Amino acid sequence: MQLRIDCEEEALRSDLIPGARIAFFGSFSHLMRATNPGCFDYEHYGYSQGILGQVKGKLSDIRLLKSAPFYRKWLSRIRFSLKDHILSLADEKDAGILICILTGDKGGLTDYWKKLYQDGGIIHLLTLSGLHVSVLGMGLYSLLMKLTGHLSLSAFLSSFLLITFLILAGGGSSMVRAVLCYLILVTGRVLGRQADNLTGVCTALLLLLMEHPLILFESGFLMMTGSLFGITILLPMAEVIFCGEKPYDHYLKSLLTASLMQLSSLFAVLYFNGAAPLYGTFINMLTVPFMGLVFIAALLAVLVSYILPFAGLFFMGTAHVILAWYERVCLFFDGMPHARFVGGRPYLWQLLLGFFLLFTSFIYLYRESIWKRKRLPFFTGLVLLPLGFLFLSRFQGTDLTVYFLDVGQGDGIVMDLPGRQGILCVDGGSSSNKELTSYVYKPFLNFLGADHVDYWFITHPDFDHYSAMAELLSEGFVIDHILIPEGF
């Protein structure tokens, strides 16, 4: 059983760390399920992680039965020490991001950074995954090989340190997958065999599914799987299609890698979010290559600060400059026209058809490139590729659809007019839900594929009837017409 405690309480009970056995009293409740279309379903997410529900009680009612193992206590102290050093060295604006990158703790991330990175399509940079594992794992392996010259010893020590870091960082599914792939890679080197990338990825994903089968329906897992599909299957074909026998071009491969990661994960992104960043490929090209440097600079800053506290500021300054660059890139593209494609949640048949056409087009283009023919099948592939994405926008019915949203204590009605004639809202506010826009209206409007509202009626000037509309307007959301009573 997992126990999650707030940071303020954690300081009061330092004995409550992962691995300890406890007894407690409290009231059990199931996780909250989504009551509005397109909104985050916490119950579904919890089930995919093997969490049935939650127990609410007082911290003083928790009784420690057995302390955590020594290594878990040791890792817990290291984790807190890392966070303290980052807070003392880093700029207040960067601290939450760097703590997330080094320890996997997202508690310090502000809504500003979450929204900025998500809108830019680089939210995956804040998740400990293959990028961080490759930098840390292969860096340790190369260093140990130079120091010892012993293959098996270097592979064992680097794997041990990487697994230790996995436990310290909380062991998210993307990082577990990356560590498993690394273990397969170094095991192959020790045995004198060359590890196949596709086999390693599939083996890691199957092991994850054996542990938590319902993770197959979780958004993060499907987005990760889509990106891996683009890298392991589509990228080798794309290199043959677009490079052929030309000299190796790093810039072209970076463009192809970023593009295919975006394209192959687009299906899951649209299904769960209803919207996707239009310039995500370019933002990833301008940010991903520097992420390893951010990770290394922040790690070196913390390690050096244990010996020379002021010397760590130099490395932390490097991380600050890169994070400032990330912010400027995201803000620049966010200010460009049509920065986000809001297509709504596609139906399952649309996703399957779009994915089929994407894969088929690459097979056509790859085959014709191998045979060096430019006949009809080649052009057929060029047609199928964009055609697959035309089916990803949500189809509108011929009937008027009226939604009565669950907004807590308040009122919210949304009408989807037939034949894409527009979106009409009647009221929209709540006195009990303080983040109505972020958790209800924005996800729901993305679900409909609405990037603006045509008409918004306010029946009377009570705050719980217009608070959502006011929040949307303050964030720059477009509402064409607002109709209010004369005395309002």
TAKASUL-V628736 format. One record per residue. RES is the residue in one small letter. PHI is phi as a letter, one per 30 degrees, with the letter a starting at -180 (NA if undefined). OMEGA is omega in whole degrees, 0 to 359 (999 if undefined). D_LAST is the distance of its C-alpha to the last C-alpha in Angstrom with 1 decimal. Layout:
res: [RES/RES]
phi: [PHI/PHI]
omega: [OMEGA/OMEGA]
d_last: [D_LAST/D_LAST]
This chain:
res: [m/q/l/r/i/d/c/e/e/e/a/l/r/s/d/l/i/p/g/a/r/i/a/f/f/g/s/f/s/h/l/m/r/a/t/n/p/g/c/f/d/y/e/h/y/g/y/s/q/g/i/l/g/q/v/k/g/k/l/s/d/i/r/l/l/k/s/a/p/f/y/r/k/w/l/s/r/i/r/f/s/l/k/d/h/i/l/s/l/a/d/e/k/d/a/g/i/l/i/c/i/l/t/g/d/k/g/g/l/t/d/y/w/k/k/l/y/q/d/g/g/i/i/h/l/l/t/l/s/g/l/h/v/s/v/l/g/m/g/l/y/s/l/l/m/k/l/t/g/h/l/s/l/s/a/f/l/s/s/f/l/l/i/t/f/l/i/l/a/g/g/g/s/s/m/v/r/a/v/l/c/y/l/i/l/v/t/g/r/v/l/g/r/q/a/d/n/l/t/g/v/c/t/a/l/l/l/l/l/m/e/h/p/l/i/l/f/e/s/g/f/l/m/m/t/g/s/l/f/g/i/t/i/l/l/p/m/a/e/v/i/f/c/g/e/k/p/y/d/h/y/l/k/s/l/l/t/a/s/l/m/q/l/s/s/l/f/a/v/l/y/f/n/g/a/a/p/l/y/g/t/f/i/n/m/l/t/v/p/f/m/g/l/v/f/i/a/a/l/l/a/v/l/v/s/y/i/l/p/f/a/g/l/f/f/m/g/t/a/h/v/i/l/a/w/y/e/r/v/c/l/f/f/d/g/m/p/h/a/r/f/v/g/g/r/p/y/l/w/q/l/l/l/g/f/f/l/l/f/t/s/f/i/y/l/y/r/e/s/i/w/k/r/k/r/l/p/f/f/t/g/l/v/l/l/p/l/g/f/l/f/l/s/r/f/q/g/t/d/l/t/v/y/f/l/d/v/g/q/g/d/g/i/v/m/d/l/p/g/r/q/g/i/l/c/v/d/g/g/s/s/s/n/k/e/l/t/s/y/v/y/k/p/f/l/n/f/l/g/a/d/h/v/d/y/w/f/i/t/h/p/d/f/d/h/y/s/a/m/a/e/l/l/s/e/g/f/v/i/d/h/i/l/i/p/e/g/f]
phi: [NA/c/b/c/b/d/e/d/d/d/d/d/b/d/d/c/b/e/j/d/c/b/b/a/c/l/c/d/b/d/d/d/c/d/c/b/d/i/d/d/c/d/d/d/d/d/d/d/c/i/c/d/a/b/b/c/a/c/d/d/d/d/c/d/c/b/d/d/e/e/d/d/d/d/d/d/d/d/d/d/d/e/d/d/d/d/d/d/c/d/d/e/d/c/e/d/d/d/d/d/d/c/c/i/d/c/d/c/d/d/d/d/d/e/d/d/d/d/d/d/i/b/d/d/d/c/c/d/b/d/d/d/d/d/d/d/d/d/d/d/d/d/d/d/d/d/d/c/i/c/d/d/d/d/d/d/d/d/d/d/d/d/d/d/d/d/d/d/d/j/i/d/d/d/d/e/d/d/d/d/d/d/d/d/d/d/d/d/d/d/d/i/c/c/d/d/d/d/d/d/d/d/d/d/d/d/d/d/d/d/d/b/e/d/d/e/c/c/d/d/d/d/d/d/d/d/d/d/d/d/d/d/c/d/d/e/d/d/d/d/d/c/c/i/c/d/e/d/b/d/d/d/d/d/d/d/d/d/d/d/d/d/d/d/c/d/d/d/d/d/d/c/c/i/b/b/d/d/c/e/d/d/d/d/d/d/b/e/e/c/d/d/d/d/d/d/d/d/d/d/e/d/d/d/d/d/c/b/e/d/d/d/d/d/d/d/d/d/d/d/d/d/d/d/d/e/d/d/d/d/d/d/d/d/d/d/d/h/d/b/c/c/c/i/d/d/d/d/d/d/d/d/d/d/d/d/d/d/d/d/d/d/d/e/d/d/d/d/d/d/d/h/c/b/c/e/e/d/d/d/d/d/d/d/d/d/d/d/c/d/d/d/d/d/d/c/d/c/c/d/c/c/c/c/d/d/c/i/d/l/b/a/b/b/c/c/d/d/i/h/d/k/c/b/c/c/h/l/a/a/c/c/c/d/b/d/d/d/c/b/d/d/e/d/d/d/e/d/i/c/c/a/c/d/b/b/c/c/d/a/d/c/e/d/c/b/d/d/d/d/d/d/d/d/c/i/d/d/b/d/b/c/c/b/d/d/d/d]
omega: [180/177/180/184/178/184/182/180/183/180/181/181/182/179/181/179/180/181/179/175/186/170/184/176/179/179/182/175/176/179/184/176/181/179/177/179/177/182/183/180/183/179/179/179/180/178/181/179/181/181/183/184/182/179/179/180/180/180/182/180/180/181/182/178/181/181/177/176/184/184/177/176/180/179/178/177/178/180/179/179/176/181/180/181/178/180/181/184/189/172/183/181/185/191/182/180/183/175/178/183/185/185/182/180/182/183/182/180/178/178/180/182/179/181/182/181/179/179/179/179/180/179/180/179/181/178/178/187/185/181/181/181/180/179/183/184/182/175/177/181/180/179/180/177/179/182/186/184/183/185/184/180/179/179/182/183/179/178/179/180/180/177/176/178/177/179/181/184/175/174/174/185/181/179/176/178/182/179/177/178/179/179/177/181/184/176/177/179/179/181/180/179/178/182/177/185/181/179/179/180/181/178/180/180/178/178/176/180/177/180/181/184/184/177/178/182/181/188/182/180/181/176/178/180/177/178/179/176/179/183/188/185/184/184/177/178/180/178/177/183/189/180/180/181/179/176/183/183/182/182/179/178/177/178/180/181/180/181/184/174/179/183/186/176/183/183/179/180/181/182/184/184/183/181/181/178/183/182/183/180/182/178/178/179/184/184/186/182/183/185/177/178/176/181/182/182/180/179/178/179/180/182/181/183/177/181/180/186/184/180/179/180/180/180/179/176/176/178/180/180/182/178/176/176/177/182/181/179/181/180/179/181/178/179/180/181/176/181/181/174/180/183/184/179/178/173/183/181/177/180/180/180/179/179/179/181/177/182/180/180/179/178/177/183/179/181/181/176/177/181/179/176/181/183/187/181/180/179/175/178/179/178/183/184/177/182/181/183/175/182/187/176/182/179/180/180/180/181/173/179/181/180/173/188/174/182/184/178/182/184/178/180/178/179/176/184/185/175/179/179/175/179/181/180/174/185/181/181/182/174/180/180/186/180/185/182/185/188/181/191/181/176/181/179/174/177/179/185/183/176/174/177/183/182/176/179/173/187/178/193/170/186/181/175/180/184/180/179/179/179/179/179/181/179/176/178/186/172/187/184/174/182/185/176/185/183/183/999]
d_last: [53.1/50.7/49.1/46.1/45.4/42.9/44.4/43.9/45.9/48.4/49.7/50.4/52.4/54.4/56.7/54.0/54.6/55.1/58.4/58.5/59.0/56.8/56.1/52.7/50.8/47.2/45.0/45.2/42.2/41.9/39.9/36.4/36.3/33.5/31.1/29.3/31.1/32.0/31.3/34.1/36.4/37.9/40.3/41.7/42.2/43.8/46.2/47.2/48.2/50.1/47.6/47.2/44.7/44.0/45.2/43.1/45.1/46.1/48.0/50.5/51.4/52.7/56.5/58.5/61.4/62.8/62.0/61.1/64.0/65.1/64.0/60.4/60.4/61.7/59.1/56.4/57.7/57.8/54.2/52.9/55.2/53.8/50.3/51.3/53.1/50.3/47.9/50.4/51.2/48.2/45.2/42.3/40.3/43.3/44.4/42.3/43.5/47.1/47.2/45.9/48.6/51.5/50.8/48.3/45.9/42.3/40.8/40.4/38.6/35.1/32.3/32.5/36.1/35.6/32.9/34.8/38.1/36.7/34.8/38.1/40.2/42.4/41.2/44.7/46.1/44.7/46.6/50.3/52.0/54.9/54.2/54.6/57.5/59.3/59.0/60.1/62.6/64.4/64.3/66.1/68.4/69.5/70.0/72.1/74.1/75.0/75.8/77.8/78.7/78.7/76.5/76.3/75.7/72.9/71.3/71.5/70.2/67.3/66.4/66.7/64.5/61.9/61.8/61.4/58.4/57.0/57.2/55.8/52.8/51.9/53.3/50.5/51.4/51.3/53.6/55.9/56.3/57.1/59.7/61.3/61.7/63.2/65.7/66.8/67.3/69.4/71.4/72.3/73.6/75.7/77.2/77.8/75.4/72.6/69.3/67.4/63.8/62.6/64.7/63.5/59.8/60.4/62.5/59.8/57.1/59.3/60.0/56.3/55.8/58.8/57.2/53.6/53.7/50.0/49.2/50.0/46.4/44.7/42.7/44.5/47.9/47.2/45.9/48.9/51.2/49.8/50.3/53.9/54.5/53.7/56.0/58.9/59.2/57.3/58.2/62.0/61.6/59.3/61.8/64.5/62.2/60.9/63.7/66.8/69.9/68.2/68.6/66.2/62.9/60.8/57.8/57.9/58.2/55.2/53.2/54.5/53.9/50.3/49.6/51.3/49.6/46.2/47.2/48.9/46.2/43.4/43.9/43.1/40.2/38.4/39.1/37.7/35.0/34.2/34.3/37.0/37.4/38.8/40.9/42.0/45.7/45.7/43.8/46.4/49.2/48.1/47.5/49.8/53.1/52.2/51.0/54.6/55.0/51.9/53.3/56.8/55.6/53.5/56.3/58.9/56.7/56.7/60.4/61.5/59.4/61.6/64.6/63.1/59.6/58.9/60.3/57.6/55.1/56.7/56.1/52.6/51.9/53.0/50.5/47.7/48.5/48.3/45.1/43.6/44.9/43.2/39.8/40.3/41.4/38.5/35.9/37.8/37.7/34.2/33.2/35.2/33.8/33.5/34.5/33.8/34.9/32.4/34.4/33.4/35.9/39.0/41.0/44.3/46.4/44.6/45.4/49.0/49.5/48.0/50.2/53.2/52.8/52.3/55.5/57.4/56.7/58.0/61.1/61.8/61.3/63.5/66.2/66.5/66.5/69.3/71.3/70.3/69.4/66.5/66.7/64.2/63.3/62.3/59.8/58.7/57.7/55.7/53.9/53.3/51.8/48.6/48.6/48.2/44.8/43.4/43.4/41.2/37.8/36.2/37.0/34.2/35.0/34.9/32.6/28.9/28.5/25.6/25.4/23.9/23.9/25.1/22.5/23.7/21.3/18.2/17.5/18.5/19.7/21.3/23.0/26.0/26.6/30.4/32.5/30.3/27.8/25.0/22.8/19.6/17.5/15.3/13.4/15.6/15.9/18.3/19.0/22.8/23.3/22.9/24.1/22.3/22.2/25.9/27.3/25.3/23.1/25.4/28.6/27.2/26.0/29.4/31.0/29.5/30.5/27.0/26.7/23.2/20.5/20.1/16.9/14.3/12.0/9.2/9.4/7.3/6.2/9.9/12.0/14.6/12.5/11.7/14.4/16.8/14.7/14.1/17.9/19.0/17.3/18.9/22.2/22.1/21.6/20.9/17.9/18.5/15.3/11.8/10.1/6.5/5.4/5.6/3.8/0.0]
